[in-house]
Structure formats: C-alpha cells, structure tokens
Amino acid sequence: MSSNGRTDSASRVIAAPPATIYQALVDPHAVAAWRPPKGMRGEIFAFEARQGGTYRMALIYESNPASRGKSCANTDVVEGRFLEFVPEQRVVERVRFDTPDPAFAGEMTITTTLAPVDGGTEVTVVCENVPEGITAADHEAGLTSTLANLAAFTE
C-alpha cells in the first residue's frame, strides 16, 4: 500500500438544506451527476447506500487524454465502502482506485460533513491517507470542482 498519509480538505456553503444535500450523497444517480470533477463524467456500476455497503464507479475523462487515468488511459475506477451514515450530518467512506500504479494504491477515507448555517449548509470534505500520486494542487482543484457540482445539483 503506497500512501504518504496526507490529508486534504475543502468546504463550501451550499444554499440548500442538509436533508437535500444528504440525499444527494446517498443516491447513486445523484452521485454520478455531481461527484465527477470538471472534465469528467461518472458511471455507477454498483451502489449499496448502507453502512458496510459498497460501490464501484468510473470517473471518465471526457477529452480522452493519453495516460491520464489511474485505471486505464481515460478512466479512474473507484471502489468504495460506506463506513458510517448519520442522516443530514455525515457520510464516511473508504475508497481505493482500481490501478496497477503503486502511486495511487491504498485506501483513502473520505468524510463529508454537513452543518446548517445561515443561507444553507456548510459542506466539508476531508480526505485522509491521500495516495501520493494525487498532487495537493490537483486534489484541491478536484474537490473544489466537485463541491461546485454538488451546489449546482442541489441549489
């Protein structure tokens, strides 16, 4: 398992109630729509939204750049397991990339928390044990894009 133990995070206030955002975190069709960062699209293969449930999805680069994907030339396949659900407050998942590249190996824990604030919900995503192949700058851009997608999906 290759990982540097780095933690990355991002947050954004979204003009929607926690219940609406929570539903977008646990619905496979919603996840496929908002989770892929800009320049990618999502495809869900399996999704069991329950504690201990698993999911498998592909994040597909739309511009098909050569050798960019972690799983193959234009795709990142992600396998995840749900560790915790606290309705309208938190979802915790452990994910790994389906990849032969040791720089992207290992399990990353993603905790998404929802906190009601004036004007909506503060959504915070904390990624622990980030694989060393993901640069901090790329991860920040991806998380920011994903939160913008979640806002557009739920507002």
C-alpha positions in Angstrom: 0.0 0.0 0.0 1.5 3.3 -1.1 0.4 6.4 0.6 2.0 9.4 2.3 -0.7 9.8 4.9 -1.6 13.3 3.7 -4.9 14.9 4.5 -6.7 17.2 2.1 -9.9 19.1 2.6 -12.3 21.6 1.1 -15.6 23.2 2.1 -18.3 25.3 0.7 -21.6 26.8 1.8 -24.4 25.5 -0.4 -27.8 27.2 -0.5 -29.7 24.0 0.3 -30.8 22.3 3.5 -28.8 19.4 4.9 -31.6 17.0 4.1 -31.3 17.8 0.3 -27.6 17.5 0.3 -27.6 14.3 2.3 -30.0 12.8 -0.2 -27.5 13.7 -3.0 -24.8 11.9 -1.1 -26.7 8.6 -0.9 -28.5 8.4 -4.2 -26.4 6.7 -7.0 -27.9 8.8 -9.8 -27.1 12.0 -7.9 -23.5 10.9 -7.1 -22.9 10.1 -10.8 -24.1 13.6 -11.7 -22.2 15.7 -9.1 -19.1 13.8 -8.0 -17.0 13.8 -11.2 -14.8 16.9 -11.3 -14.9 19.3 -14.3 -13.9 17.5 -17.5 -15.1 14.1 -16.3 -18.4 12.2 -16.2 -19.5 9.4 -13.8 -20.8 6.0 -14.3 -22.1 3.9 -11.4 -21.7 0.1 -11.6 -22.8 -0.8 -8.1 -24.1 1.2 -5.1 -25.3 0.0 -1.8 -26.1 3.1 0.4 -26.0 1.4 3.8 -23.3 1.0 6.5 -20.9 -1.6 5.2 -22.3 -1.3 1.7 -20.0 -1.0 -1.3 -20.0 0.9 -4.5 -18.0 0.9 -7.7 -17.9 3.8 -10.1 -15.9 5.1 -13.0 -14.8 8.7 -13.4 -14.2 9.1 -17.2 -12.2 11.9 -18.7 -14.3 13.4 -21.4 -11.4 14.7 -23.5 -9.7 11.3 -23.5 -6.2 12.4 -22.7 -3.5 9.7 -23.2 -2.2 8.1 -20.0 -4.1 10.3 -17.6 -6.4 7.8 -16.0 -5.4 5.8 -12.9 -7.2 2.6 -14.1 -6.7 3.0 -17.9 -6.0 5.7 -20.4 -9.1 7.8 -19.7 -10.7 6.3 -16.7 -10.4 6.2 -12.9 -12.3 3.3 -11.4 -13.1 3.8 -7.8 -14.2 1.1 -5.3 -15.7 2.2 -2.1 -17.2 1.0 1.2 -19.5 3.0 3.3 -18.4 3.2 6.9 -20.9 5.5 8.5 -24.1 7.3 7.8 -25.5 10.0 10.1 -28.6 11.4 8.3 -28.3 15.0 7.4 -24.9 15.2 9.2 -22.2 12.9 7.8 -21.2 10.2 5.4 -17.9 8.4 5.8 -16.5 6.1 3.1 -13.2 4.3 2.4 -12.2 4.3 -1.3 -9.4 2.9 -3.4 -8.5 3.3 -7.1 -8.5 0.1 -9.2 -5.0 0.7 -10.5 -1.7 -1.1 -11.1 0.2 2.1 -10.3 1.6 2.0 -6.7 1.5 5.8 -6.5 -2.3 5.6 -6.5 -2.6 2.5 -4.3 -4.0 2.4 -0.8 -7.3 3.2 0.9 -8.3 6.8 1.3 -11.0 7.8 3.9 -13.4 10.5 2.8 -15.6 12.1 5.4 -18.3 14.5 4.2 -19.9 16.6 7.0 -23.0 18.8 6.7 -23.5 21.7 9.1 -26.5 24.0 8.9 -25.5 27.7 8.6 -27.3 30.9 7.6 -28.2 30.6 4.0 -27.8 26.8 3.7 -25.4 24.1 4.6 -21.6 24.1 5.0 -20.3 21.0 3.3 -16.8 19.9 4.3 -15.0 17.1 2.6 -11.9 15.7 4.4 -9.8 13.1 2.6 -7.3 11.2 4.8 -4.5 9.0 3.6 -4.4 10.5 0.1 -2.4 8.4 -2.3 1.0 10.1 -3.1 0.2 10.1 -6.9 -2.5 12.7 -6.3 -0.9 16.1 -6.0 -2.2 18.5 -3.4 -3.0 21.1 -6.2 -4.8 18.5 -8.3 -6.8 17.3 -5.3 -7.8 20.8 -4.3 -9.0 21.6 -7.8 -10.9 18.3 -7.9 -12.6 18.8 -4.5 -13.4 22.4 -5.3 -15.0 21.3 -8.7 -16.9 18.5 -7.0 -18.4 20.8 -4.4 -19.4 23.3 -7.1 -21.1 20.4 -8.9 -22.9 19.4 -5.7 -24.0 23.1 -5.2 -25.3 23.2 -8.8 -27.1 19.9 -8.3 -28.8 20.8 -5.0 -29.5 24.5 -5.2 
